[in-house]
Amino acid sequence: MLWTGGGAGRPGVLGLVADAARQNRGIVMPGASQDRGTRERDKLTIAEVCADLGISRRTFYEWRAKGRAPRCITLPNGSLRIRRSEYQRWLASREEAA
């Protein structure tokens, strides 16, 4: 059985939970709305980079093993992402080397 009475003018446990839920309506967590789309576009997937360069995933991973690919971010699930700014910097450095 849940205790709901707060006594002495205080709300019970269920009252506090309900009040918190009412207060949180309409509040959007950071990154859950438009910001999320912006943040996701800031990071490129390996597939996007490979498509842009016209190379296979295997070639990308070979470059990465040799230290020639752009720096990657490893997500907790093991997926890789590349910051768009890092990718553009890396491309610029390839132009100068060529």
MMTF fields as JSON, N, C-alpha, C and O atoms, coordinates in Angstrom:
{
  "mmtfVersion": "1.0.0",
  "mmtfProducer": "UNKNOWN",
  "numBonds": 391,
  "numAtoms": 392,
  "numGroups": 98,
  "numChains": 1,
  "numModels": 1,
  "chainsPerModel": [1],
  "groupsPerChain": [98],
  "chainIdList": ["A"],
  "bondAtomList": [4, 2, 8, 6, 12, 10, 16, 14, 20, 18, 24, 22, 28, 26, 32, 30, 36, 34, 40, 38, 44, 42, 48, 46, 52, 50, 56, 54, 60, 58, 64, 62, 68, 66, 72, 70, 76, 74, 80, 78, 84, 82, 88, 86, 92, 90, 96, 94, 100, 98, 104, 102, 108, 106, 112, 110, 116, 114, 120, 118, 124, 122, 128, 126, 132, 130, 136, 134, 140, 138, 144, 142, 148, 146, 152, 150, 156, 154, 160, 158, 164, 162, 168, 166, 172, 170, 176, 174, 180, 178, 184, 182, 188, 186, 192, 190, 196, 194, 200, 198, 204, 202, 208, 206, 212, 210, 216, 214, 220, 218, 224, 222, 228, 226, 232, 230, 236, 234, 240, 238, 244, 242, 248, 246, 252, 250, 256, 254, 260, 258, 264, 262, 268, 266, 272, 270, 276, 274, 280, 278, 284, 282, 288, 286, 292, 290, 296, 294, 300, 298, 304, 302, 308, 306, 312, 310, 316, 314, 320, 318, 324, 322, 328, 326, 332, 330, 336, 334, 340, 338, 344, 342, 348, 346, 352, 350, 356, 354, 360, 358, 364, 362, 368, 366, 372, 370, 376, 374, 380, 378, 384, 382, 388, 386],
  "bondOrderList": [1, 1, 1, 1, 1, 1, 1, 1, 1, 1, 1, 1, 1, 1, 1, 1, 1, 1, 1, 1, 1, 1, 1, 1, 1, 1, 1, 1, 1, 1, 1, 1, 1, 1, 1, 1, 1, 1, 1, 1, 1, 1, 1, 1, 1, 1, 1, 1, 1, 1, 1, 1, 1, 1, 1, 1, 1, 1, 1, 1, 1, 1, 1, 1, 1, 1, 1, 1, 1, 1, 1, 1, 1, 1, 1, 1, 1, 1, 1, 1, 1, 1, 1, 1, 1, 1, 1, 1, 1, 1, 1, 1, 1, 1, 1, 1, 1],
  "groupList": [{"groupName": "MET", "atomNameList": ["N", "CA", "C", "O"], "elementList": ["N", "C", "C", "O"], "formalChargeList": [0, 0, 0, 0], "bondAtomList": [1, 0, 2, 1, 3, 2], "bondOrderList": [1, 1, 2], "singleLetterCode": "M", "chemCompType": "L-PEPTIDE LINKING"}, {"groupName": "LEU", "atomNameList": ["N", "CA", "C", "O"], "elementList": ["N", "C", "C", "O"], "formalChargeList": [0, 0, 0, 0], "bondAtomList": [1, 0, 2, 1, 3, 2], "bondOrderList": [1, 1, 2], "singleLetterCode": "L", "chemCompType": "L-PEPTIDE LINKING"}, {"groupName": "TRP", "atomNameList": ["N", "CA", "C", "O"], "elementList": ["N", "C", "C", "O"], "formalChargeList": [0, 0, 0, 0], "bondAtomList": [1, 0, 2, 1, 3, 2], "bondOrderList": [1, 1, 2], "singleLetterCode": "W", "chemCompType": "L-PEPTIDE LINKING"}, {"groupName": "THR", "atomNameList": ["N", "CA", "C", "O"], "elementList": ["N", "C", "C", "O"], "formalChargeList": [0, 0, 0, 0], "bondAtomList": [1, 0, 2, 1, 3, 2], "bondOrderList": [1, 1, 2], "singleLetterCode": "T", "chemCompType": "L-PEPTIDE LINKING"}, {"groupName": "GLY", "atomNameList": ["N", "CA", "C", "O"], "elementList": ["N", "C", "C", "O"], "formalChargeList": [0, 0, 0, 0], "bondAtomList": [1, 0, 2, 1, 3, 2], "bondOrderList": [1, 1, 2], "singleLetterCode": "G", "chemCompType": "PEPTIDE LINKING"}, {"groupName": "ALA", "atomNameList": ["N", "CA", "C", "O"], "elementList": ["N", "C", "C", "O"], "formalChargeList": [0, 0, 0, 0], "bondAtomList": [1, 0, 2, 1, 3, 2], "bondOrderList": [1, 1, 2], "singleLetterCode": "A", "chemCompType": "L-PEPTIDE LINKING"}, {"groupName": "ARG", "atomNameList": ["N", "CA", "C", "O"], "elementList": ["N", "C", "C", "O"], "formalChargeList": [0, 0, 0, 0], "bondAtomList": [1, 0, 2, 1, 3, 2], "bondOrderList": [1, 1, 2], "singleLetterCode": "R", "chemCompType": "L-PEPTIDE LINKING"}, {"groupName": "PRO", "atomNameList": ["N", "CA", "C", "O"], "elementList": ["N", "C", "C", "O"], "formalChargeList": [0, 0, 0, 0], "bondAtomList": [1, 0, 2, 1, 3, 2], "bondOrderList": [1, 1, 2], "singleLetterCode": "P", "chemCompType": "L-PEPTIDE LINKING"}, {"groupName": "VAL", "atomNameList": ["N", "CA", "C", "O"], "elementList": ["N", "C", "C", "O"], "formalChargeList": [0, 0, 0, 0], "bondAtomList": [1, 0, 2, 1, 3, 2], "bondOrderList": [1, 1, 2], "singleLetterCode": "V", "chemCompType": "L-PEPTIDE LINKING"}, {"groupName": "ASP", "atomNameList": ["N", "CA", "C", "O"], "elementList": ["N", "C", "C", "O"], "formalChargeList": [0, 0, 0, 0], "bondAtomList": [1, 0, 2, 1, 3, 2], "bondOrderList": [1, 1, 2], "singleLetterCode": "D", "chemCompType": "L-PEPTIDE LINKING"}, {"groupName": "GLN", "atomNameList": ["N", "CA", "C", "O"], "elementList": ["N", "C", "C", "O"], "formalChargeList": [0, 0, 0, 0], "bondAtomList": [1, 0, 2, 1, 3, 2], "bondOrderList": [1, 1, 2], "singleLetterCode": "Q", "chemCompType": "L-PEPTIDE LINKING"}, {"groupName": "ASN", "atomNameList": ["N", "CA", "C", "O"], "elementList": ["N", "C", "C", "O"], "formalChargeList": [0, 0, 0, 0], "bondAtomList": [1, 0, 2, 1, 3, 2], "bondOrderList": [1, 1, 2], "singleLetterCode": "N", "chemCompType": "L-PEPTIDE LINKING"}, {"groupName": "ILE", "atomNameList": ["N", "CA", "C", "O"], "elementList": ["N", "C", "C", "O"], "formalChargeList": [0, 0, 0, 0], "bondAtomList": [1, 0, 2, 1, 3, 2], "bondOrderList": [1, 1, 2], "singleLetterCode": "I", "chemCompType": "L-PEPTIDE LINKING"}, {"groupName": "SER", "atomNameList": ["N", "CA", "C", "O"], "elementList": ["N", "C", "C", "O"], "formalChargeList": [0, 0, 0, 0], "bondAtomList": [1, 0, 2, 1, 3, 2], "bondOrderList": [1, 1, 2], "singleLetterCode": "S", "chemCompType": "L-PEPTIDE LINKING"}, {"groupName": "GLU", "atomNameList": ["N", "CA", "C", "O"], "elementList": ["N", "C", "C", "O"], "formalChargeList": [0, 0, 0, 0], "bondAtomList": [1, 0, 2, 1, 3, 2], "bondOrderList": [1, 1, 2], "singleLetterCode": "E", "chemCompType": "L-PEPTIDE LINKING"}, {"groupName": "LYS", "atomNameList": ["N", "CA", "C", "O"], "elementList": ["N", "C", "C", "O"], "formalChargeList": [0, 0, 0, 0], "bondAtomList": [1, 0, 2, 1, 3, 2], "bondOrderList": [1, 1, 2], "singleLetterCode": "K", "chemCompType": "L-PEPTIDE LINKING"}, {"groupName": "CYS", "atomNameList": ["N", "CA", "C", "O"], "elementList": ["N", "C", "C", "O"], "formalChargeList": [0, 0, 0, 0], "bondAtomList": [1, 0, 2, 1, 3, 2], "bondOrderList": [1, 1, 2], "singleLetterCode": "C", "chemCompType": "L-PEPTIDE LINKING"}, {"groupName": "PHE", "atomNameList": ["N", "CA", "C", "O"], "elementList": ["N", "C", "C", "O"], "formalChargeList": [0, 0, 0, 0], "bondAtomList": [1, 0, 2, 1, 3, 2], "bondOrderList": [1, 1, 2], "singleLetterCode": "F", "chemCompType": "L-PEPTIDE LINKING"}, {"groupName": "TYR", "atomNameList": ["N", "CA", "C", "O"], "elementList": ["N", "C", "C", "O"], "formalChargeList": [0, 0, 0, 0], "bondAtomList": [1, 0, 2, 1, 3, 2], "bondOrderList": [1, 1, 2], "singleLetterCode": "Y", "chemCompType": "L-PEPTIDE LINKING"}],
  "groupTypeList": [0, 1, 2, 3, 4, 4, 4, 5, 4, 6, 7, 4, 8, 1, 4, 1, 8, 5, 9, 5, 5, 6, 10, 11, 6, 4, 12, 8, 0, 7, 4, 5, 13, 10, 9, 6, 4, 3, 6, 14, 6, 9, 15, 1, 3, 12, 5, 14, 8, 16, 5, 9, 1, 4, 12, 13, 6, 6, 3, 17, 18, 14, 2, 6, 5, 15, 4, 6, 5, 7, 6, 16, 12, 3, 1, 7, 11, 4, 13, 1, 6, 12, 6, 6, 13, 14, 18, 10, 6, 2, 1, 5, 13, 6, 14, 14, 5, 5],
  "groupIdList": [1, 2, 3, 4, 5, 6, 7, 8, 9, 10, 11, 12, 13, 14, 15, 16, 17, 18, 19, 20, 21, 22, 23, 24, 25, 26, 27, 28, 29, 30, 31, 32, 33, 34, 35, 36, 37, 38, 39, 40, 41, 42, 43, 44, 45, 46, 47, 48, 49, 50, 51, 52, 53, 54, 55, 56, 57, 58, 59, 60, 61, 62, 63, 64, 65, 66, 67, 68, 69, 70, 71, 72, 73, 74, 75, 76, 77, 78, 79, 80, 81, 82, 83, 84, 85, 86, 87, 88, 89, 90, 91, 92, 93, 94, 95, 96, 97, 98],
  "secStructList": [7, 7, 7, 7, 7, 7, 7, 6, 6, 7, 7, 7, 2, 2, 2, 2, 2, 2, 2, 2, 2, 2, 2, 2, 6, 6, 7, 7, 7, 6, 6, 1, 1, 2, 2, 2, 2, 2, 2, 2, 2, 2, 3, 3, 3, 2, 2, 2, 2, 2, 2, 2, 2, 6, 7, 7, 2, 2, 2, 2, 2, 2, 2, 2, 2, 6, 6, 7, 1, 7, 7, 7, 3, 3, 7, 6, 6, 1, 7, 3, 3, 3, 3, 2, 2, 2, 2, 2, 2, 2, 2, 2, 2, 2, 2, 2, 2, 7],
  "xCoordList": [0.842, 0.0, 0.893, 1.861, 0.557, 1.327, 0.82, -0.386, 1.723, 1.38, 1.129, 2.016, -0.048, -0.38, -0.562, -0.465, -0.817, -1.074, 0.2, 1.114, 0.27, 1.455, 1.303, 2.287, 0.084, -0.161, 0.326, 1.221, -0.213, 0.174, 0.271, 1.163, -0.653, -0.69, 0.328, 0.433, 1.07, 2.056, 1.443, 0.686, 1.759, 1.226, 1.901, 3.042, 1.194, 1.761, 2.693, 2.917, 3.223, 4.163, 3.533, 4.144, 2.316, 1.668, 1.388, 1.473, 1.058, 0.825, 2.084, 2.018, 3.231, 4.502, 4.838, 5.301, 4.605, 4.877, 3.973, 4.434, 2.701, 1.757, 2.127, 2.053, 2.524, 2.933, 4.165, 4.231, 5.125, 6.347, 6.013, 6.578, 5.104, 4.712, 4.034, 4.282, 3.163, 2.495, 3.506, 3.383, 4.496, 5.488, 6.376, 6.829, 6.634, 7.538, 6.871, 7.564, 5.554, 4.891, 5.341, 5.414, 5.639, 6.048, 7.527, 8.041, 8.225, 9.669, 10.333, 10.071, 11.172, 11.849, 13.284, 13.967, 13.731, 15.114, 16.059, 15.733, 17.224, 18.173, 18.522, 18.803, 18.499, 18.855, 17.686, 17.843, 16.522, 15.389, 14.548, 13.678, 14.767, 13.963, 14.826, 15.536, 14.762, 15.517, 17.015, 17.754, 17.47, 18.898, 19.429, 20.578, 18.602, 19.043, 19.394, 20.419, 18.539, 18.823, 20.111, 20.872, 20.365, 21.586, 22.805, 23.826, 22.69, 23.81, 24.103, 25.267, 23.048, 23.259, 23.918, 24.744, 23.569, 24.176, 25.614, 26.392, 25.972, 27.339, 28.285, 29.488, 27.749, 28.558, 28.144, 26.954, 29.113, 28.858, 29.055, 29.9, 28.279, 28.474, 29.578, 29.954, 30.083, 31.103, 30.525, 31.212, 29.266, 28.621, 28.561, 28.783, 28.261, 28.203, 29.577, 29.699, 30.599, 31.956, 32.396, 32.964, 32.133, 32.519, 31.8, 32.406, 30.515, 29.756, 30.315, 30.434, 30.658, 31.204, 32.548, 32.83, 33.372, 34.695, 34.668, 35.617, 33.582, 33.488, 34.387, 34.975, 34.492, 35.321, 34.465, 33.344, 35.0, 34.282, 34.566, 35.514, 33.719, 33.943, 35.28, 36.007, 35.591, 36.851, 38.038, 38.973, 38.004, 39.083, 39.172, 40.266, 38.006, 38.019, 38.686, 39.539, 38.304, 38.87, 40.358, 41.11, 40.783, 42.219, 42.963, 44.023, 42.405, 43.013, 43.07, 44.069, 41.987, 41.939, 43.012, 43.665, 43.203, 44.22, 45.625, 46.516, 45.816, 47.117, 47.275, 48.329, 46.221, 46.282, 46.11, 46.535, 45.492, 45.326, 43.905, 43.659, 42.975, 41.572, 41.346, 42.164, 40.243, 39.932, 39.672, 39.248, 39.934, 39.717, 38.244, 37.365, 37.989, 36.627, 36.257, 37.114, 34.96, 34.394, 33.749, 32.942, 34.09, 33.468, 32.315, 32.517, 31.12, 29.941, 29.891, 30.558, 29.112, 29.039, 28.629, 29.01, 27.858, 27.431, 28.474, 28.247, 29.614, 30.69, 30.663, 31.614, 29.591, 29.51, 30.505, 30.866, 30.938, 31.866, 31.159, 30.26, 31.566, 31.094, 32.305, 33.319, 32.172, 33.242, 32.636, 31.639, 33.238, 32.756, 32.928, 33.957, 31.905, 31.953, 33.165, 33.824, 33.458, 34.606, 35.916, 36.824, 36.019, 37.216, 37.346, 38.445, 36.239, 36.248, 36.714, 37.528, 36.194, 36.594, 38.058, 38.756, 38.539, 39.955, 40.817, 41.841, 40.402, 41.135, 41.182, 42.229, 40.047, 40.029, 40.98, 41.702, 40.978, 41.876, 43.332, 44.154, 43.654, 45.04, 45.423, 46.595, 44.475, 44.731, 45.018, 45.861, 44.329, 44.558, 45.987, 46.662, 46.441, 47.774, 48.842, 49.896, 48.557, 49.516, 49.587, 50.598, 48.525, 48.478, 49.186, 49.232],
  "yCoordList": [-1.175, 0.0, 1.246, 1.324, 2.212, 3.446, 4.465, 4.609, 5.151, 6.211, 7.463, 7.902, 8.051, 9.22, 10.473, 11.58, 10.33, 11.5, 12.153, 11.468, 13.458, 14.161, 14.673, 14.835, 14.923, 15.442, 16.866, 17.285, 17.596, 18.974, 19.856, 20.7, 19.664, 20.535, 20.203, 20.92, 19.134, 18.746, 17.701, 16.843, 17.761, 16.749, 15.409, 15.358, 14.332, 12.998, 12.7, 13.541, 11.498, 11.086, 11.171, 11.704, 10.655, 10.694, 12.131, 12.453, 12.985, 14.391, 15.058, 15.85, 14.749, 15.316, 14.848, 15.63, 13.571, 13.025, 13.684, 14.065, 13.82, 14.448, 15.91, 16.383, 16.635, 18.033, 18.14, 19.021, 17.268, 17.286, 17.003, 17.63, 16.067, 15.743, 16.935, 17.227, 17.633, 18.814, 19.917, 20.595, 20.103, 21.152, 20.843, 21.759, 19.56, 19.182, 19.141, 19.03, 19.226, 19.232, 20.445, 21.552, 20.229, 21.335, 21.636, 22.384, 21.076, 21.287, 20.237, 19.043, 20.678, 19.766, 19.616, 20.604, 18.389, 18.128, 18.687, 18.664, 19.189, 19.698, 18.614, 17.473, 18.995, 18.051, 17.221, 16.461, 17.343, 16.522, 17.191, 16.537, 18.441, 19.122, 19.528, 18.701, 20.796, 21.268, 21.12, 20.861, 21.28, 21.162, 19.792, 19.661, 18.783, 17.422, 17.307, 16.726, 17.862, 17.811, 18.531, 18.073, 19.655, 20.414, 19.632, 19.581, 19.028, 18.253, 17.051, 16.718, 16.381, 15.204, 15.577, 14.819, 16.73, 17.161, 17.594, 17.628, 17.925, 18.324, 17.126, 17.295, 15.932, 14.717, 13.865, 13.666, 13.371, 12.559, 11.084, 10.728, 10.235, 8.802, 8.363, 9.1, 7.171, 6.628, 6.482, 6.753, 6.056, 5.902, 7.232, 7.272, 8.322, 9.639, 10.07, 10.602, 9.841, 10.216, 9.377, 9.903, 8.076, 7.194, 7.59, 7.604, 7.909, 8.326, 9.623, 9.771, 10.561, 11.843, 11.658, 12.318, 10.762, 10.53, 9.534, 9.458, 8.78, 7.769, 6.57, 5.999, 6.193, 5.056, 4.029, 4.321, 2.831, 1.793, 1.946, 2.618, 1.302, 1.289, 0.626, 1.053, -0.419, -1.125, -0.186, -0.204, 0.633, 1.604, 2.581, 2.903, 3.061, 3.992, 3.36, 3.979, 2.127, 1.469, 1.154, 1.14, 0.903, 0.726, 2.035, 2.043, 3.142, 4.459, 4.725, 5.23, 4.379, 4.626, 3.809, 4.319, 2.568, 1.714, 2.273, 2.096, 2.943, 3.528, 4.949, 5.564, 5.474, 6.83, 7.906, 9.043, 7.563, 8.531, 9.055, 9.941, 8.54, 8.966, 10.137, 10.372, 10.87, 11.929, 11.334, 10.186, 12.138, 11.669, 11.348, 12.071, 10.268, 9.784, 9.894, 9.936, 9.939, 9.883, 8.513, 8.132, 7.774, 6.474, 6.664, 7.116, 6.319, 6.413, 5.225, 4.217, 5.33, 4.221, 2.889, 1.831, 2.926, 1.679, 1.155, 0.142, 1.843, 1.398, 2.039, 1.886, 2.754, 3.424, 4.569, 5.147, 4.889, 5.993, 7.177, 7.009, 8.36, 9.595, 10.486, 10.374, 11.378, 12.323, 13.715, 13.986, 14.592, 15.979, 16.592, 16.409, 17.324, 17.954, 18.886, 18.93, 19.622, 20.536, 19.764, 20.204, 18.618, 17.778, 17.218, 17.162, 16.809, 16.284, 17.356, 17.083, 18.57, 19.664, 20.017, 20.303, 20.001, 20.263, 19.186, 19.485, 17.935, 16.811, 16.912, 16.681, 17.258, 17.414, 18.51, 18.354, 19.631, 20.74, 20.303, 20.694, 19.507, 19.051, 18.089, 18.026, 17.348, 16.452, 17.272, 16.885, 18.399, 19.266, 19.785, 19.786, 20.223, 20.784, 19.714, 20.002, 18.486, 17.412, 16.936, 16.369, 17.162, 16.65, 17.526, 17.228],
  "zCoordList": [0.0, 0.0, 0.0, 0.756, -0.852, -0.937, 0.065, 0.265, 0.674, 1.594, 0.785, 0.054, 0.891, 0.091, 0.924, 0.394, 2.183, 3.013, 3.501, 3.96, 3.407, 3.853, 5.272, 5.994, 5.662, 7.006, 7.156, 6.422, 8.049, 8.376, 7.139, 7.046, 6.177, 5.011, 3.93, 2.935, 4.115, 3.092, 2.159, 2.612, 0.86, -0.052, 0.208, 0.668, -0.087, 0.047, -1.123, -1.993, -1.121, -2.157, -3.533, -4.46, -3.683, -4.992, -5.417, -6.602, -4.473, -4.797, -5.323, -6.263, -4.73, -5.198, -6.598, -7.428, -6.86, -8.193, -9.223, -10.299, -8.906, -9.83, -10.067, -11.201, -9.017, -9.174, -10.069, -10.926, -9.882, -10.702, -12.155, -13.051, -12.405, -13.774, -14.433, -15.603, -13.671, -14.224, -14.536, -15.557, -13.676, -13.891, -15.083, -15.769, -15.343, -16.426, -17.79, -18.801, -17.851, -19.151, -19.936, -19.405, -21.192, -22.045, -21.973, -22.804, -21.004, -20.916, -21.789, -21.649, -22.667, -23.579, -23.115, -22.843, -23.027, -22.625, -23.679, -24.866, -23.274, -24.253, -25.249, -24.884, -26.521, -27.559, -28.056, -29.011, -27.438, -27.844, -28.924, -29.5, -29.212, -30.216, -31.403, -31.974, -31.77, -32.924, -32.706, -33.655, -31.473, -31.186, -31.571, -31.995, -31.425, -31.731, -33.208, -33.562, -34.073, -35.501, -35.843, -36.696, -35.186, -35.418, -34.943, -35.629, -33.771, -33.229, -34.097, -34.32, -34.603, -35.426, -36.747, -37.256, -37.31, -38.565, -38.368, -39.321, -37.141, -36.839, -36.911, -37.108, -36.754, -36.782, -37.967, -38.215, -38.686, -39.869, -39.547, -38.726, -40.191, -40.052, -41.012, -41.923, -40.798, -41.689, -43.091, -44.076, -43.188, -44.491, -45.242, -46.452, -44.526, -45.173, -45.675, -46.778, -44.874, -45.276, -46.475, -47.432, -46.42, -47.527, -48.812, -49.883, -48.713, -49.897, -50.462, -51.679, -49.59, -50.038, -50.738, -51.738, -50.209, -50.787, -51.954, -52.735, -52.061, -53.107, -52.826, -53.744, -51.554, -51.162, -50.435, -50.018, -50.289, -49.543, -48.053, -47.646, -47.249, -45.8, -45.492, -44.595, -46.243, -46.014, -46.195, -45.394, -47.245, -47.475, -46.314, -45.851, -45.837, -44.716, -43.509, -42.874, -43.186, -42.004, -42.188, -41.214, -43.419, -43.668, -43.421, -42.795, -43.914, -43.672, -42.174, -41.661, -41.474, -40.028, -39.316, -38.406, -39.707, -39.088, -39.323, -38.492, -40.451, -40.785, -40.254, -40.422, -39.608, -39.064, -40.117, -39.914, -41.242, -42.34, -42.477, -43.296, -41.708, -41.778, -40.817, -39.927, -40.99, -40.024, -38.644, -38.518, -37.61, -36.24, -36.027, -36.496, -35.322, -35.084, -33.614, -32.732, -33.383, -32.041, -31.918, -32.766, -30.884, -30.647, -29.662, -28.535, -30.094, -29.246, -28.292, -28.529, -27.218, -26.256, -26.886, -26.385, -27.976, -28.613, -29.608, -30.269, -29.713, -30.591, -31.976, -32.742, -32.305, -33.601, -33.664, -32.639, -34.857, -35.044, -35.676, -36.5, -35.29, -35.908, -36.126, -35.437, -37.107, -37.414, -37.374, -38.043, -36.59, -36.555, -37.937, -38.587, -38.379, -39.695, -39.799, -40.837, -38.736, -38.76, -38.897, -39.603, -38.228, -38.338, -39.751, -40.302, -40.325, -41.697, -42.688, -43.57, -42.536, -43.431, -43.239, -44.212, -41.988, -41.722, -42.361, -42.975, -42.216, -42.784, -44.311, -44.917, -44.934, -46.388, -46.835, -47.82, -46.101, -46.441, -46.339, -47.168, -45.345, -45.188, -46.313, -46.686, -46.855, -47.991, -49.243, -50.052, -49.415, -50.588, -50.584, -51.614, -49.419, -49.321, -49.581, -50.148, -49.161, -49.333, -50.78, -51.196, -51.549, -52.927, -53.883, -55.076]
}
